[in-house]
Amino acid sequence: MGIRTIETDVCIIGAGPAGCATALKLDRLGIPCVLVEKAVFPRDKTCGDAISGKVMVNLKRIDPDLLKRFYAAPWKMDIHGIRVALPSKGKNIDLAFKPSNHFGDKMPPSFTARRMDFDNFLAQEVKNSPLVQFLEQTHITHHQRIKDGFLLTAPKQNLQIKTKMVVDASGAQSKFSRQIGRLEKEDQHYAGSVRAYFKNVTGFKDVQFIEIHYLKSITPGYLWIFPLPGNAANVGIGMRTDFVRDRDINLRKTIDDIVKNHPGIKERFAQAEMETPWQGYGLPMGSKRYPLTGDHYILTGDAGHLIDPLSGEGIGNAFYSGVFAAEQIEQCLAANDFSAEFLKAYDARIWRVIGKEMKLSYQMQRILNRPFLVAIVAKILLANQNLITKIADMFTDFELRKQLVKPGFWIRNLFFRK
Ligand SMILES: Cc1cc2nc3c(=O)[nH]c(=O)nc-3n(C[C@H](O)[C@H](O)[C@H](O)COP(=O)(O)OP(=O)(O)OC[C@H]3O[C@@H](n4cnc5c(N)ncnc54)[C@H](O)[C@@H]3O)c2cc1C
């Protein structure tokens, strides 16, 4: 049988949040594209399953009706804040979020949802988008530069795709990003993590808060317990790869030991059932800036190393980059220019919008990597409820958040608090 060839202006590799955001935005801009995905939906992706306000901003930007459909989905859980549990046993700091106001009706600013459900929602939206040719079970294994673009090959499907533009949205293990974009896995800018699903974990706050636990034994990493619908929870641990390597830490064994034996945690798992084994995956973080474009290609989401280096949150930035990629491609098509020089506008826009936040998150990550500084911050916070409220507001106010890395802010609150 001969090889089937598709010719297109735009081919997106990968239908996670970055790839779906690109495809949906292109569709709404009236631009046809091909979206290839090696899996078949619904499919899982190892994640913490927390969906931040950035996702809502971008769903609305793609199509306000899309956000309305997301708000109506039954498989997600409203999240009203973050509980930060400190090394000193039994001490929690509860940071309550302010509601957001996208349609005049106050909605929680964040949610949790299993990626199995959330990504399937996005994939179904793509399937309902007439200008997207969506090819599941199509694994791109080779890419080759050709005159005016790339030739992508999926040998198992006997398929090749000739495209003027590649949007690489194939995630943390992207071969395209490594080989064409030259992005490297640098341990200091990468994190390792494992997670599992549980049923019947007890001891959550009455309204739903996600939980981050700073435990002495795993500093500079943290443990998370995120509630999900159906009395379920996503439980995981994450740590920068250089620390995992230098301390020879086995993340699966470490978290297994914590849920079975750590005082204050083990009691909450006494009745719990483990639904899945511990599953691991990497997080390429945006604490180092790489070029995200070159002749005829754009990197998005994890393929562009755009995960927040403090929180490990990557879905929101995958959305931003997908939407910006689509808007950049609209410009490329209008100017018939797919050159590296022209595409630099995408890099500039990404860093203008998320660059300061990435930098701040990296500064904060480095502070929290030092146990003695964590202890000082905890002491100040536990003695000052007004400050806790101020920090909760910082989640939705970037200008306020900048104060967190200024020593003066902490000194004022330590010595001169009212
Ligand atoms: C343990 C863990 C916890 C996390 N917790 C959170 C969290 O709570 N909140 C948050 O916002 N972020 C979290 N993240 C980060 C988040 O999961 C990622 O940032 C996000 O999934 C990035 O989306 P993406 O579309 O770039 O890539 P992915 O979601 O990885 O999607 C890539 C897609 O490409 C497909 N693909 C790959 N290669 C090919 C190929 N060659 N051909 C065709 N298809 C291909 C894959 O099958 C996949 O569907 C976490 C990450 C980990 C590892």
The ligand as an SDF file (V2000), in Angstrom:
LIG
                    3D

 53 58  0  0  0  0  0  0  0  0999 V2000
    2.9990   14.8130   38.2150 C   0  0  0  0  0  0  0  0  0  0  0  0
    2.6350   16.1190   37.5570 C   0  0  0  0  0  0  0  0  0  0  0  0
    1.7320   16.9670   38.1810 C   0  0  0  0  0  0  0  0  0  0  0  0
    1.3250   18.1420   37.5390 C   0  0  0  0  0  0  0  0  0  0  0  0
    0.3580   18.8950   38.1260 N   0  0  0  0  0  0  0  0  0  0  0  0
   -0.1440   19.9610   37.4670 C   0  0  0  0  0  0  0  0  0  0  0  0
   -1.2760   20.6650   37.9870 C   0  0  0  0  0  0  0  0  0  0  0  0
   -1.8670   20.2870   39.0060 O   0  0  0  0  0  0  0  0  0  0  0  0
   -1.7170   21.7440   37.2990 N   0  0  0  0  0  0  0  0  0  0  0  0
   -1.1200   22.1620   36.1460 C   0  0  0  0  0  0  0  0  0  0  0  0
   -1.5410   23.1820   35.5730 O   0  0  0  0  0  0  0  0  0  0  0  0
   -0.0610   21.4990   35.6190 N   0  0  0  0  0  0  0  0  0  0  0  0
    0.4210   20.3950   36.2310 C   0  0  0  0  0  0  0  0  0  0  0  0
    1.4460   19.6680   35.6710 N   0  0  0  0  0  0  0  0  0  0  0  0
    1.9770   20.0940   34.3720 C   0  0  0  0  0  0  0  0  0  0  0  0
    0.9920   19.7010   33.2290 C   0  0  0  0  0  0  0  0  0  0  0  0
    0.6690   18.3310   33.3260 O   0  0  0  0  0  0  0  0  0  0  0  0
    1.6100   20.0180   31.8710 C   0  0  0  0  0  0  0  0  0  0  0  0
    2.2020   21.2880   31.9220 O   0  0  0  0  0  0  0  0  0  0  0  0
    0.5770   19.9910   30.7420 C   0  0  0  0  0  0  0  0  0  0  0  0
    0.0400   18.7090   30.5610 O   0  0  0  0  0  0  0  0  0  0  0  0
    1.2250   20.4710   29.4370 C   0  0  0  0  0  0  0  0  0  0  0  0
    0.3260   20.3470   28.3690 O   0  0  0  0  0  0  0  0  0  0  0  0
    0.8740   20.0610   26.8920 P   0  0  0  0  0  0  0  0  0  0  0  0
   -0.3180   20.1070   26.0120 O   0  0  0  0  0  0  0  0  0  0  0  0
    2.0310   20.9110   26.6050 O   0  0  0  0  0  0  0  0  0  0  0  0
    1.4650   18.5690   26.9450 O   0  0  0  0  0  0  0  0  0  0  0  0
    0.7370   17.1230   27.3080 P   0  0  0  0  0  0  0  0  0  0  0  0
   -0.4010   17.4100   28.1800 O   0  0  0  0  0  0  0  0  0  0  0  0
    1.8210   16.2950   27.7240 O   0  0  0  0  0  0  0  0  0  0  0  0
    0.1770   16.6860   25.8970 O   0  0  0  0  0  0  0  0  0  0  0  0
    1.0240   16.2400   24.8620 C   0  0  0  0  0  0  0  0  0  0  0  0
    0.2110   15.3680   23.9070 C   0  0  0  0  0  0  0  0  0  0  0  0
    1.0280   15.0420   22.7860 O   0  0  0  0  0  0  0  0  0  0  0  0
    0.8530   13.6700   22.4470 C   0  0  0  0  0  0  0  0  0  0  0  0
    2.0810   13.2680   21.7510 N   0  0  0  0  0  0  0  0  0  0  0  0
    3.3340   13.2120   22.2860 C   0  0  0  0  0  0  0  0  0  0  0  0
    4.2370   12.8670   21.3350 N   0  0  0  0  0  0  0  0  0  0  0  0
    3.5330   12.7130   20.1880 C   0  0  0  0  0  0  0  0  0  0  0  0
    3.9170   12.3560   18.8560 C   0  0  0  0  0  0  0  0  0  0  0  0
    5.2100   12.1630   18.5520 N   0  0  0  0  0  0  0  0  0  0  0  0
    2.9530   12.2520   17.9070 N   0  0  0  0  0  0  0  0  0  0  0  0
    1.6480   12.5000   18.2340 C   0  0  0  0  0  0  0  0  0  0  0  0
    1.2370   12.8350   19.4730 N   0  0  0  0  0  0  0  0  0  0  0  0
    2.1590   12.9630   20.4350 C   0  0  0  0  0  0  0  0  0  0  0  0
    0.6380   13.0090   23.8000 C   0  0  0  0  0  0  0  0  0  0  0  0
   -0.0170   11.7530   23.6590 O   0  0  0  0  0  0  0  0  0  0  0  0
   -0.2170   14.0490   24.5220 C   0  0  0  0  0  0  0  0  0  0  0  0
   -1.6000   13.8330   24.2860 O   0  0  0  0  0  0  0  0  0  0  0  0
    1.8820   18.5040   36.2810 C   0  0  0  0  0  0  0  0  0  0  0  0
    2.8250   17.6710   35.6730 C   0  0  0  0  0  0  0  0  0  0  0  0
    3.1870   16.4730   36.2900 C   0  0  0  0  0  0  0  0  0  0  0  0
    4.1690   15.5720   35.5990 C   0  0  0  0  0  0  0  0  0  0  0  0
  1  2  1  0
  2  3  1  0
  2 52  2  0
  3  4  2  0
  4  5  1  0
  4 50  1  0
  5  6  2  0
  6  7  1  0
  6 13  1  0
  7  8  2  0
  7  9  1  0
  9 10  1  0
 10 11  2  0
 10 12  1  0
 12 13  2  0
 13 14  1  0
 14 15  1  0
 14 50  1  0
 15 16  1  0
 16 17  1  0
 16 18  1  0
 18 19  1  0
 18 20  1  0
 20 21  1  0
 20 22  1  0
 22 23  1  0
 23 24  1  0
 24 25  2  0
 24 26  1  0
 24 27  1  0
 27 28  1  0
 28 29  2  0
 28 30  1  0
 28 31  1  0
 31 32  1  0
 32 33  1  0
 33 34  1  0
 33 48  1  0
 34 35  1  0
 35 36  1  0
 35 46  1  0
 36 37  1  0
 36 45  1  0
 37 38  2  0
 38 39  1  0
 39 40  1  0
 39 45  2  0
 40 41  1  0
 40 42  2  0
 42 43  1  0
 43 44  2  0
 44 45  1  0
 46 47  1  0
 46 48  1  0
 48 49  1  0
 50 51  2  0
 51 52  1  0
 52 53  1  0
M  END
$$$$
